[in-house]
Amino acid sequence: SGATASESFTMYPGSFTLTSTPAGVSITQGKTATFSVKAQSKSNFASKVTLAANGLPTGYTASGTGWSPAAVTPTADGSATSTFTLVTSPATIPGVYSVSLSGSASGYAAQTIAVPVKITEAPAPHISSLSPATLPASSNTQTLKILGSNFLGGDALTVTPPGGVAFTSIASNLKVVSASEFDYTFNDGSTPGQWSIVVTSPDEKAHSNAASLTVSSAGNNPKPV
């Protein structure tokens, strides 16, 4: 009788396990989470483990999200560690996600761990003070520092002149210096009186309290440029 040909796949002895520190996180929109993931050798395993992540939050930021390094090689019965960074944005959808962190090595069964990631809505921006609190009317460029908390990149600024119509400044006039400082640059002077300043979140769902800017002399209305 003739010989019968067959194909076989060799599973090599030994294996590895994955663990994550922390085992799960809760962060607000716009924040970053990091996981230290350890590949632990079992029974003299010493092959390259390629890492992957799936089930990431809807609207996460691709830039900056990933592994460093993307693959590790533990020593026999030793371990090797990689860091997974997850970057979110103000537009990331809140919710609880089961993120799968996995490792694969040629000839070995892949290993996967699930880490819960809770994304909560960012708190509303809050204005505590303006610096300076009073500005003169001027056709020169002036910068107003808005001090407070919970400021995010992508926040908008709504300005209402005395007895006038509110307008939203364009992005090029705004700079989020930090979570506690928001700078607004404008020109063309301003109408004397009390101006209302409000910071709005990127999704336009959250608004700060209104802060009052005093303009000390007559001039023209500031306008977005």
Secondary structure by P-SEA (a helix, b strand, c coil): cbbbbbbbbbbbcccbbbbbccccccccccbbbbbbbbbbbccccbbbbbbbccccccccccccccccccccccccccbbbbbbbbbbcccccccccccccccccccccbbbbbbbbbbcccccccccccccccccccccbbbbbbbbccccccbbbbbbcccbbbbbbcccccccccccbbbbbccccccccbbbbbbbcccccccccbbbbbbcccccccccc
